[in-house]
Amino acid sequence: MNNGFRTFVDGFNANFANVMVEENLREKMTSERMKDVLAELMNLSFPSGDVFKAANIFTVDKDKIDVLFNLPLELRRNYVVMTIANLLIFKLKSSLQKKFQMNIEKLPRFSKSIYGATFDGGSPVSDGGASLPQCDLVPLPEGHLSWRLNASKANWRDRKDLQRCATGELRLLSQCSQNRNVIADCGVVNLLVGLLHSSDPATQVNAVTVLLNLSIDDRNKISIANYANAIVSLIDVLIRSGIPEAKENSAATLSSLAKIEENRVQIGESGAIGPLVELLANGTPRGKEDAVTALYNLSKCRANMVRIAQSGAVAHLVGLIDHAAAGLVDKAVTILANLATTSEARIAIGQDGVSALVDVVELGSSRGKENAAAALLQLCRSSSKYCRVVLQQGGVPSLVALSRCGTPRAKEKATSLLNYFQKQREAYAGDK
């Protein structure tokens, strides 16, 4: 009996020792593997904050380590960005569910074909060590997952904090140009559009700033504009938000989207002109700059020229000529030159802007002089009364100088305007 028990104890101790040795080896291998992961993340030039986020995720989900090191070098950075963005999107989706219960039919999963092999960008279930509301995982048919959040573990403040944190991290991540397309492909835009209406100021600012960062890439300009309510929601921020930074970044996002021709009509038809003019009139210095830049891009569409003219923008644009920095003056004059091609705007410019345009021809930048001469040419051709104003303001010497020393386009516009004055004078003399 004692011999049997001793044999059992000896065997147990031996097995336990073997298990402990194996476990120690596994831990050592894991530790060495994590060192490799950290070294690789540093080699990929990630900021320290992103290194920590990614390291936390890889610590929880070891399979992602194998995926990372089996990918070609040129794809590893995108994989890490997708992994981090996927986690943040999961956090946002968790926080946005009413009563903290949700059935997500299909969360973003990233599949890429690499030389005939397929890897899965990973389930967003892993929280990478971050603090999330407790979840009960319930498997559904293949390709589906359901999360039932325990409401006792999260309250309204938790949701707000989670949204603020996740959008803040996305804001930092989207500052890097290499990350923007990857983040947009994760399906986050619709969540960000929804958060533009957040009652939490920091979350609203973060959401609109991420959209601004993503919109810098031309491909994203089209996809963001095509999301339902995206443009309308950005305009709503301009109208209703009490946060200057949110208004500024909303205007900047609309300006960025308006660099694509097909977006300009949609933005104008959605009612953006009036709120942008209001920001131009009463916004912060940066808000005025973002507003005039947006109006500049929108004014390249003829339908928007009429809207801008009818919105009362001309007086504010003329005001910028006397009180703004050179860059804003150039944009304001360019908008006036665009507007001067429409009959609706010429009346407003003629009432407020002829003398200011003459001053720009004399004292402005090369670009400003060029566009001021173009605007004056349009005005004078439309009515002789504007010719008289230009002559009364002493604009001829500046136009002569510009016709000799300006840019090719400036020379052309100044020469055409001087020739027009000459023809008008000859016609007047002939009538006598």
Number of C-alpha atoms within 10 A of each C-alpha: 6 7 8 9 10 11 12 12 12 12 12 12 12 12 12 12 12 12 12 12 12 12 12 12 12 12 12 12 12 14 13 12 16 17 13 14 21 17 12 18 21 14 10 16 11 18 13 11 12 19 20 15 19 22 22 17 22 23 18 13 17 13 11 20 17 13 15 20 13 12 14 11 12 9 12 18 22 17 21 26 21 23 27 25 26 27 23 23 25 21 24 23 17 23 25 19 13 8 14 22 17 16 14 14 11 10 20 17 17 16 11 13 9 11 7 6 7 10 15 13 19 20 16 20 16 18 19 21 14 12 9 19 20 14 17 11 12 11 11 11 7 6 10 13 18 18 18 17 21 15 14 9 12 16 14 12 9 14 20 19 14 22 28 22 18 22 27 20 19 23 21 16 23 24 16 13 13 14 19 22 19 20 24 22 15 18 16 21 22 14 15 23 23 15 23 26 18 18 11 14 17 19 25 25 27 27 30 29 28 27 30 25 24 28 25 18 16 14 13 20 22 17 15 22 22 13 12 11 16 20 24 17 18 24 24 19 23 24 16 11 20 11 14 16 20 25 30 26 27 31 31 26 26 30 24 23 29 28 18 16 14 13 20 25 16 17 22 22 12 13 15 26 26 19 20 31 23 18 25 24 19 12 18 15 13 17 24 24 24 27 28 28 25 26 28 22 21 30 26 19 18 16 15 23 26 17 22 25 24 15 15 16 26 26 15 18 26 21 17 24 23 13 10 16 11 15 13 19 24 24 24 28 30 24 26 29 27 21 27 25 19 17 14 16 24 24 17 19 26 19 12 16 23 23 21 18 28 25 19 25 28 19 12 19 15 17 20 26 31 27 27 29 30 26 27 29 23 21 25 21 14 16 13 12 12 20 22 13 16 18 13 11 14 15 18 19 12 18 25 16 15 24 22 14 12 19 15 12 16 25 21 17 26 28 20 17 24 16 12 16 20 12 12 14 12 12 11 10 9 8 7 6
